[in-house]
Amino acid sequence: MHRCRRVLLLLCALSLLFAASLQVATLADENPDRVVQKDVPQGKVTAGQFKESKIFPGTVRDYSVYVPAQYKADEPAALMVFMDGGGYSGANGGFRVPIVFDNLIHQKAMPVTIAVFVNPGNIPGTMPGAAGRSNRSFEYDSMGDAHARFLVDEFLPVALKGLNVSADPAKRGVCGISSSGICAFTVAWEKPDQFGKVISHIGSFTNIRGGWAYPGLVRKTQGKKKDIKVYLQDGREDLNNLHGNWPLGNQDLAAALQFAGYQYKLVMTDGGHSGKFGGELLPEALKWLWDDKAESTNIPIVNTKPAWEPHPDAVAKDDVPKGTVEKMEPWEESKVFPGTTRDWAIYVPAQYKADQPAALMVFQDGEGMRNLTGRWRVPIVFDNLIARGDMPPTIAVFLNPGHDKSKPRENNKHSNRGFEYDSLGDRYVRFLLEEIIPAVKKKYNISDDPEMHAIGGSSSGAICSFTAAWERTDQFRKVYSSVGSFTNLRGGNVYPAWVRKTEPKPIRVYMADTSGDVDNMYGSWPWSNQQMSSALKYMGYDTRFDWAEGYAHNADFGGAKFPEAMKWLWRKEVHKPVYDTRGDLGGDLTLLNLLIPGESWELVAGDLGFADALCADKEGNFYFCDMKAPAVFRISAADGAKTELCKESVSGLEFSPDGSLLYACQGSKNRVISINAKSGEVKTIAEGVKPNDLAVTRDGMILITETGAKQVTRINPQNGEVSPVDTGIAKPNGIGLSNDGGTLAVSDYGGEHTWTFRVNAGGVLDAKMPTMPMRLPIDPKGEFKFGEAPPYVAASKGDGLAVDKAGRYYVTSELGVQIFDPTGRPCGVLPKKDPDQPLTSCILAGSDHSTLYVANGKSIYKRKLTVEKPKR
């Protein structure tokens, strides 16, 4: 017994010795600059809390300040600001900035530098049961100068009080990780006169709140670049989720920095969305950042010209029936593109029969596509594939871009090509559907099935083809794109962001591009096409992307692959979407987990005068108003029975806290009323107001939007007392409360955001911020400028508002139902069922409150959703 005990003690001692040796080995392998060193003076770290922001009102944040041992009050120190500061300041964390600074300052590898570590803001809840709300995404992911102003004008004067810090931007840097990584870049981008150095670890240059736009913006500064030095680190296995593809986003930004001539460094490491590798490389990153002679990364762009041979299916065969190509009279009377002329031709396969509807494919830059000795040779390819049964008998329309009839033709270029092809919106597809295709249908029997309609092109003709299908999926379901210009020629670089946050459309998309494609002021074609392909794949589209190294911006690779592309595009296989949401973090609420495969909009009520004021009770019974009837109705969640509650016209409905009354807005009568939920009895609650919509706080206060007065108004239903609680939103409209009652959201019919407030006792509002950026419609009458974003309508027409069990906000708008997560990050858009009718109101109803109801003009639709957060 004693011997066994001695053996156990010996084994324990040996295991402890082994563990200690492992620890020593680990420390020995650790970068010595990340380990406390003897004889190196150590700086001091002091902590504080900041509460007095006007830019981010109501926020509270912790911070700390590191002052190196070598700091002297009479000598201005350099400065580095670390967002998500708590993750950078810990002595045992992944970054260990104070230890690294101690060592590098001692080595003189960086100057004497004060570090400020600041956390994102949090808005504490004040109502009973209301949780605090993180302001991190709004502060870090938003474009513009808000966070830069917060640092410079509000926070740093407090944090650095009593310290002598240099005003030279070359001696001031910013650093962050993930969302704070893009924030660090944004701060320097907006205020290069304050911050000349940037470190971004796994930066979120994606579409959380528009950060995808940076590569395009950076390229436009060529010749007038901002005086900033940028270090980027990302992991090759970083995120690919609803917001974007992090590795592609960082590499796209690096390519832009290189093109525009910035001093930059890109380090792609192993690993995913973690600070591990960024932390291990932090000493080297800081040395590069503070080295005036540091060299930039150079990513070569290699163009090649491999020997080209036509695909066997692009060679005419004697035994294959030949179709005919008829050159049409120039199209000169366009109403969509007035004053233009264009050449066009129609291919008719030998197998065409007038009594059998043919498929249709429209080719942009048609003259080059139909050239029998060129790279595409579409008539020959179609002859061979149709004869073999690899595609149906297909009428092909070869359409050239328009040319301004008042201008002479120069080098055979078409003056209207860029405007027609690169512009977003539905202008070009309307030209096809209203002018060209009707003319073709007069001559030939064309199928009306959109699955039998394809469209394709190369370069700008390719993005034009995608735009046509994107805008009118009811007409085109197949897209061919070679070296597509998904770049900032006229704002097309937005497409990967839109694809990831729009309900998937039934489009089959073939893409081809090469590493040697164009890299110029308007974008990198290779990175843009990879971004586009990644987005389509993430959203489960039926898509194929053929890629090759080398080549250039020409038809060599695309032409060689064209027959295979057509076989793939016209294959009969039914696509079954595959979704991979492993890249979505716990707080990410992708549409892919919300939408139920096979479920779509169902009609609940049609032929109404005008539907509005959707509401639900605790049992999930559904209420709505037909404003022109007028009447308020209830539809039972149990059996679908429809009951008329009262004969009133109302624009907003909400239950009292005890569920006995429905409060309702009657703007036409300048009053708010109550409706007894059982008897339908109507009483006046308050008069002299012009209410649009309403919400009811947990302590029973009624909050209404008065759109015309630009005001949110509080009504005490106990005594009818009326008082304004907010003014200034352009056209406040929809209004709704978070599940815990601590946050109020208000949509803006006339603006670009949905706003949030903190709700305090008695219906008092504060902490007002525009936290939800609304996607805006493209203005078809606007000016589509070259190298600029498309012209957007300034008013989102944000209207009705609802909240689901997971805390998502649903806001009806001109584009459809826009969905946001609890922190205000856009999750996606569900387009309108009836595009020509307004979308006014929405609610989650049904027995489990997981069915979304929408009022769409004269109709009400519903759709079953999965509103619970996915388990991980």
N, C-alpha and C positions, 0 to 999 in steps of 0.2 A: 504493500500500500504506500509506504513512504518512498519506495523506489519509483513507483509510478508518478508520485507527486513531483519528485525531483526531475523526472523526464519531462513532465508537462511544463515545469518552470523553465527548464532549459530550452524547450521548444518555443515558449513565449519570448524568452530573451533573444533567441535567434531570429524570430519573426520581427521583433522590434528593431533589432540591429539591421535586418534586411530592409525594412521599411525606411529606416533612417538613411541607409545607403542609397535607396531609390530617391529619397528627397534630395540628398546631396547631389546625386547624378542629375536630377531634374534641374536643380539650381545651377549646376555647372553647365548644362546645355542651354539654359535660359540666356537670352541676350543680356549681357552684363549691364547695359544701359537701362534695363527694366528692374534691376535689383539694387537695393540699398547697398552702397559701397562705403567701406571705412574711409575716413579722412575726407569725405565729400560733405561739405556744409549742406544742411537741410533747411529748406524754406519752411514757412509757417502757413497754415491754412486756418482761416476764420470763417464762420458761418453766419448767415443772415436770412431774413425773409423779406420779400418785396410785395406790397399790396396796393400801391398807389398808382396804378396805370389808368390813363384815360384812353389809350389806344386799345387796350384789352380790358375794358372795365369789369370790375367784380372779380378779377383773377388774383390768386395768391400763389406765390412760387418761392421755393427755397433756392438759395444760392450759396456759394462759398468763394473765397478769394485766396489764391496762393501768392505769397510774396517771397521771392527767393532770398537766400541769406546774403547774397551779394548786392541787393538793392540798396541804393543810396538816395536819400530824399532830394539831393541837389542835382541828381542826374536822371533825366527822363528815361524810364524803363520802356522796353517794348511791351506789347500787349497781345494776348491771345484769349479769345472768348470761345468757350465750349458750350454749345447747346446740348440738351440732354446731359447737363453737367454732372449729375450724380453718377452716371456711368463712367465718366472720365476721371473723376477726382479720387476714387477709392484706392487706397494703397494695395489692396488685395484683388482689385478688379482686373478686367481685361486690358485696360489702357494704362493705369497707374501714372497719370500725367505728372503729379508732383515729384515722384521718384525719377522719372525720365528727365524732367526739367532740371532737377538737382544735378544729375549726372552730365547732361549736355551743356548746361551753363558752366559747370566746373571745367569741362573740357574746352570751353569756348567754341563749341560747335554751333551754338546759338547765343544770341545776346541775352543779357539780363532781362528776363521776361516775366511780367505779372500775368497770372492766369486767372480768369474769372469763369467759374462753372455755374451755369444757370439752368434751372429746370423749366420745362414748359408750365404754363399757368393752369391752375385748376379753379373751378368755380364752385365753392362749397354750397351745398343745398341748405336752404333755410326753412322750407316747409317741413312739417313732421313727416318722416319717412322718405324724404327726397335725398337722393345720393348726390355727391359732388359730380361735376361734369368736367371731363378733360377738355382743355382748349388746345391740346398739342397739335392736332392736325390743322386746325384753322390757323394757328400761328406759324407752323413750320411749312406746310405744304402749299399755302397760298402764294400766288405770284404777287408782285408789287412790292412796295417799300414799307409796308406796315411794320414788319418785325425789325427792319433796319432802323426805322424811326423810333421804335420802342427802345432798342438798345442805346442808340445815340442820344436821344432826347430825354428819355425817362430813367432807364435802368442804370446805365454805366455811371452817370453823375453821382448816383447814390452808392453803388458798389465800390467805386474808386475814390470815394471821398477821402481826402487827406493823402492820396498817393500821387506821385509825379509820373505821369504816363505820357509817352511821346504822342504828338499829333501827326506824325509822319505816317501816311498809310502804308509805306513800305516796311514799317516796323509794327504793323498791327494786322493780326490775322484772326480768322474765324474757322471753327471746326465743328463738325457734327457727324452723326451717324444715322443712316436711313432717312427718315423725314427731316431730321435736323441736318443731315448731310446736304440735301437740296436747299434747306434754309440757309446754311452757311454760304453756299454759292449765291443765293438770292441776295443776301445781305451785301456781299461784296459787289455783285452785279449792280445793285441799286445805288450803293454808296462807295464807289471805288476811291473817293476822296477821303474815306475813313478807314477802309480795310483793303489792303493790297494783297493779302495772302489767304488762300483757302485750302482746307483739307476736308475732303468728303469721303467718308467711309460708307460703303454700300449705299450710296446716295439714291434717293427715290426720284430719279429723273423719268417719271412715269405720269400717268394720268390720275393721280390722287386728287389734285386740284389744278391741273393744267400744266404741270412741269414738263410734259412731253414736248412743249413748244421751245425749250431752250436751244436745241441744236439749230433750229431755224433762226432764232434770234441772234445766236452767236455768229453764225455765218454772215449775217448782214453787217457786222461790225468790221469786216475785213477792210483794212486801210484806215480805220478809225477805232481800233480795238481799245478796250478799256484796260487800264494799267493794273491788271490783277494776275497773279500767279496761282495756278490751280493744280492740286494733287488729288487724283481720283484713285480709289481702291475699291474693287468689287470682287466677289467670288464667282467663279465660273458656274457654280450651282445655285446662284442666288435666285430670288423669287421669280415666278412667272404666274401672275394671278389676274384678278379682275382689273387691277390698276395698270398692269403692264408687265414687260419683261425687263427686269433690272439689269442683267448683263448686257442686253442689246441697248438699253437706254444709256448706260454709262459709256459703252463703246461708241455709240452714235454721237454723244456729246464730245468725246475725245476727238473723234474725226472732225467735228465742227471746230473745236479749239485749234486743232492742227491747221485746218484750212485757213482760218482767220489769222493765224500767226501768233497765237498766245504761247507763253511759256507754260508748259503743262507736263504732267507725268501721269500716265495710266499704268496701274499695276493690277493685273488680273491674277488672283490667287486661287488656291483651292477653296472649297467650302461654300457655304450658302449664306443665308441672311443672319450673319453673326459677326460680332466684333472680334472674334478670336484672331483672325489673320491680320486685320487692321491694327489690333493691339500689338501683336508681335512685331509688326513692321513700323510701328509708330516712331521709334528712334530714327530709323532711316528716312521716314517721311519728313520729320522735322529737320533733319540735316539737309535734305534736298530743298525744303521750303526756305531755309535761311541761308542757303548757299547762293551767292550772287552769280556764280559761274555754273550753276547746275544746268545740265543739258535736258532738253525736252525729249519726250518719247517721239519716235518717228515711225508711223505706220505707213509703209510703202503701198502705193496703188499701182498694181502691175497690169498693164494692158498687153494682150497677146493677140496674135492672129493665126490661130491654128488652120491647117489645111481644111477646106470646106468641101464636102461632097453632099449632094442632095440625098435625103432619105429615100429608100426604095419606093415608098409610096408617094414621093414627089416626082417620080419619073413616069412619063406617059407610057401606057402599055397598049399594044395593038389590039389586044382582045378585050379591052375594057370600053364600054360605050362612053362616048364623049358628050358632055353637056355643052350648052351654048352660052356665050357671054354677049349680051346685047348692050351696046353703049347707048345710054339714054341722052335725050336732049338736056343741056345744062339746066340745072334747077335755079331759077332766077327770081321767083316770086315768093320768097319766104316771108311769112308774117312774123315768125319768131326771130329770125335774123335778117331784118329788112336791109335791102341795098347790097346783098351778097349774091354771088354766083358760084356754082360748084358743079364739077363733073361727077357723074355717077354711072354705074353700070349694074346689070342684073345677070347673075348666073342661074341657069335653069338646068337641072340634071336631066340626063337622058331618060331616067325612070319616072319623071314627073307625069302625073295623070290629072287632068283637070277635074275629075270627079273624086279625087282623093286629096284631102288637105295635106300640104307639104309643111315640113319644118322650115324655120327661118333663121338665118344668121346674118347679122349686120356687121360689116367691117369698116372701121374708121381708117383714114389714109388709104382708101380703097384701091387707088391706082397701083400703088406698090404691092398691095396684097394680091392682085389678080395678074400681075406680071408673070408670064409663063417661064421666063428665064431668070427670075429673081430668086430670093431666098424662100419666099412663102409658097408661091405657085398654088394658090388656093384652088383654082378650078381643077388642076390635075389631081391634087390630094383628094378633093371631094369626089371626083370621078372614081378613083380607086377605092376609097372607103365606102362609098355608097354601093358600088358594085359588089363589094365583098360583104355587105351587111353590117359594117362596123359603125355606120351612122345612117339615119333615115334619109330618104330623098329630101334634100334641103335646098331651098332657094337662098342664094347668097346675094346680098346687096353690098356693093362696093361703093362707098361714099367718101368723096374727098371733102376736106374742110372748105368752108366758104372763103371767098375772096371779095373784098370791097370793090364793087364795080367802078368806083370813082378813082381807084388807084392802079397804076401800072403794075404788072406782074414782074417781080424781081427775083431772078434765079429760080424761077418756077415755084416760089414759096407762096403759101396761102396766107393772106394777111390776117384772117380771122381765126386761124387755127388755135392759137394759145387761148384766146378768149372762149371759144366754143368748147375745147377739149379739157382745159385745166380748171375751168370754173366749176365750183360745186353747185349743188342745187338741181332743180328739175328742168332748167331751160332747154338743154340739149335733148333730153328724152322727150320733152313735149314736141320739139321739132320733128323727131322721128315719128311719134305717135299721131300727131295732128297733120303732118304734111307728107313725109316720105312713105311710110308704111301704108297709108290709105291709097296712095298712088300705085304701090306695088300690088295691093289687093284687088285693084280694078283689073289687073292683067292676069293675076294668078290666084289660085285657091290656097290660101295660107291658113294653117291651123290657128285656132283661137286659144289653144292650150299654152300657158306660159312656159310649161316644161318643154315645149317644142320651139321655144324662142331663145336664141343665143346671141351674144354680142361680143366683139373682140377687137383688139388693136394692140399696137406697140407704142411704148413710150407715152406721150401724152394721149395717144389714142387708146392706150390701155386703161389709164385712170378714168378717161371719159366713159369707157365701156362699163367699168365697175360702178361709176356714179349713176349711169342709166339704170342698171339693175338694182342698185341700192335704193334709188328713189322710186322705182316702179317695179317692184318685185312681182306685182300682179301681171306684168307683161314680159319680163325677162328673168329667166331662172339659171342661165348658164353664162359664164364670163371667161373669156380668154385674155390673159395679160402677159405680154412679154416686155421686159425691161420697163415696167410701169413707173410712171412719174408720180409716185406717192410722196411727193416732196413739196417744198414751199413755193412752187411756181405761182400758185394762186390759192394756197391754203390746204392742199391735199394731204399734207403731213398730219392732219388731224385724224385721218381714217383709222389707223390702228387703235387710237383712243376711243373713237366712237364704236368700233366693232365690239370691243370688250364690254361696253356699257350700253348696248342696245339689245333688245330681245332678238335672238338669232333669227335671221331671215332664211327662207328656203332657197338659197343661191348655191350653186356649184361653181367653184372658182379654181381655174388653173392659172398658175403663175410660173414664170421663168425669169431668172436673172443670173448675173455673174459678178465675181469679185472685181472685175476690171471695168465695171459700169461707171457712169459719170459721178464725179465728186466736185461740186461747184458751189457757187454762192447760195443756191437754192436747196441744197441738200446732198446727201449721199444716197444715190440710187440703191447701192447694195444694202446698206443698213436699213433704208426705208422699206425695201421689199422684204427683208428678213423680219422687220417689225410687223409688217402687214401679214405675212405668212404665220407668224407666231400668234397674232391676235385671232386670226381665223381658226387656227387649230385649237386654241384654248376654248373658243366658244362653240366647238363641235361642228364647224362647217364641213361640208364635203369639199375638201380642198387638197390640191397637190402642188408642190413647189419643187421645180427642177432647178438645180443650182450647179454652177461650174466655176472653177478657178480660172482667172485670166479673162480673155475676150475683151470686149469694149461695149460701148453703147451702140450696138448695131443689131442686125437681124441674124447674124451667124448662128449663135446658139439657139435662139428662139426658132429660127427657120428650120434648123436641123431636127428640133424636137416637135415641130408643129404637127406632123401626122400622128405621133403618139399622143399629143395633147388632145387632138380631135377625137381619137378613139376613147380616151379617158373621159372627155367631157360628155360624149354622147352615149356612153355605156348605159346599159339598161339596169344595172345593179341599183337597188334601192339603198340609199345611205342610212346607216344607223349611227347616230351621233355617239361619240365617245368623249366623256368629260373627265378631265384630270384637274381636280381642284386642290391638289396637294400643296401648291404654292400659296394658297390663301391662308393667311394667319387667322387666329381665333376671332379677332374682331372684324375680319373682312366678311361682307355679306354679298357675295356674288349672286347675280341673277340665276346662275346655273343651279344654285341650291334653293332658290325661291320658286322658280318655274317648274311645273310638273310636266314631264314629257307626255305629249298627247292631249294635254288640256289646253283649251283656247277659250276665247270669249263666247259666252252664250247669251242669247237675248232673254232678258227678264220681262221687259215691258217695251212695246213699240207704239208708234203712231200717237205719241203724247204731244201735248201742246209745247211744253218745254220742261225738261226734267231738272230738278235741283234738290238741295237740302237733304242729302242722304244721311241716314242716322241708323244706329243699332242700339238695342237695349242689352242688358246683361245676358239674356237668354239667346241672343243672336238674332232676334226678330228684326226685320229690315223695314225701315221707314223712308218714304220719299214724298216729294211734292210734285204734282203736275201744276205748274204755275198758271197755266192758261185754262185749266179746268174750271175754277181752281179747286184743288182738294189735296189733303194729306192722306196718304195710304200707309197701311201696315201689311207686310207679307210675313206670314208665320214661318219661322225656321223649322218647325216640326212637320207641317204638311203643305206649305206653300199657299195656304189660303190667303186671299187678298181682302182687306177690310178698309173701308173709308172711315177715317178718324174724324175729320172735320172739313168744312168747305172754306178753306183759307189758302191764300197764295203766300208762301214763305220762301226765303232764300237761305235759311240756315236753321238747323234743328239740333238740339242737344238736351240730354236729360238732366234734371236736377240731381243732386247727390243721392237722394233717397229713391230716385227712380219713379216718383209718382207723377211728375210733371215733365212735359216737353217745353223748353223755352224755344221761341222761334223769332226770326227777324222778319219784319214787314217794313221794308224801306219805303214802299209806295204809300204807306200810311204813317210813316215817321214814328214807328213804335216797336217795342219788343213785347211779345205776348207770351202767355203760358197756355198750354193745351193739356187738359187732364188726360193722362195716358189711358184711362179706362173709359171715361164718359165722353171725351172729346170737348168738354166745356172750355171756352176760350175766355181769358181775362187779360187785361192790359197790365204789364209790369212797369213799363216806363214809356214816356212820350217825349217828343221833341228831339229825337235822334234819327239818324238815317242809317240803320244797320244793314250790313251785308252778310256777315257770318258771325258765329259766336262760339265761345267755349265757356265751360263752367268749372271754376276752381274747386278744390277739395273742401274749402271752407265756404262754398256756396256763392261766391261772387261771379257775376256774369261779365265776361269780357267780350266786347263786340268790335268788329272793324267797321269804321265809317270811311269808306273808300274816298268819297269826294272831299271830306275834311282832312284826309291824310292822317287819320287819328285812330288809335286804339282807345276805347272808352270802357270804363268800369261802371257797372250797374249793381247796386245793392238791392236784391229782389225783396228784401224785407221792408224797405221804405221807398223804393223807387229812386233813390239818390243817384245822380249821374255825375261822373267826373272823368276828365281825360287822364290816361296813364302813360300815353306815348304819342308823340307827333313826329312827322318827318318822313315816314315811308311814303314813296311816291303814290302808290295806290294799294293800301293794305286791303287784303281780300280774305283768303282762307285763314283759318286760325285753329290751333289744336294744341293739346297738352301732352307731354310725355307721360308714360305709364305711372311714374311716381309723382306726377303733379308738380314737379319742381322746375320744369322748363316749358316755356310757351313758344310755339313756332307761328310765325305770321308770314304768309306768302305776299308777294308784291306783283300785282297784275301789270303794273307799269314799269317794273325794274328788272334787274338781273340777279336778284338774290331772294332767298327766303330767310327771314331774320329769326333769331332766337333771343329770348329774354330769360332771366331768372325770375321765378314767381315767388313772392314773399307773402306773408300773412296779409289778409285783407285785399288780395288782388293787386298789390303794389308790384311794379315791374322795374328791374334794373338789369345790368350786365347785357345791354343790347349790342348785338353784333351780327353782321351779315354772313352767317356761318355756312349757309347752303348755296353754292353757286349753281344757278339754273342754266341748263343748256338752252341756247337761244336759236330760234329759227334763222335761216339764211334769208336775207332780203332780196327777192328776185329783181327788184328795181334798183338795187344798190350798185355801186361801182366795183367791179371785180378787178382790182389793181394787180399788176404783175409783181410777184414777190411779196404779196401781202396776204394776210388772212382774209377770208371771204367777208363780205359785208353782212353783219348780223343785225337783226331787228333788236333794238334796245329793250323792248318789252317782252318778257317771257310769257305774259298772260297767266302768271301763277294764280291759281284759283283755290279750289277746295283742298282740304288737308285732312289726312288721317294718320293714325299710328297703329302698328301691329304689335303682337305680343313680344316680338324680339326687339322692339324699340325703333324699327324702321319708320321713317316719315315718308308718306306718299303725298305728292303734290301734283294736282292736275295742271296742265299747261297747254300751250299751243302745240307743242310737239307730242304730247302724250302724258302718261303718268310718270313723273320723275321720282325716283326712289333714293333715299339717303339713309345712311346708317345713323346710330344715335349721336355720333360726334359731328354729323353734317357732311361726311364724305359721300360724294355721289356713288351710288351702286349701279344705276342704269336707268334706262327709259323703256317703257312699254308704249309703243306708238298707238295712236287712236284707232279704234275699230272703224269709226266713220270719219275719215280725214276732213270732210267738208263741214262737219258739225263741231260746235264748241264743246270742250270737255270742262264741266263746271264743278263737279263734286265727286267725292269718293268716300268709301267707308269699308271697314272689315266687318263682316257680319257672318251669319250662319251659326250653327250650333257650337262650333269650336272657334268662331271668329277668325277663320282662315280663308274666307272667300272674299275677294275684292269685288265690290260693286262700284260701277262708275256711271255717272250721268253724262251722256254723250248727245247733247242736243235733244232730239225728239225720242231718244231711246235710252234704256238702261240695260247695261250688260254686267255679267258677273264672270268671275274666273277663280277657280280653285287654286290655292297656292300652298306652299310649304313654308309657313311663317316662323316655325321654330328654328332656333339656331342649330346647325348641324353639330352632332357630338364628335369630339376629337379624342 
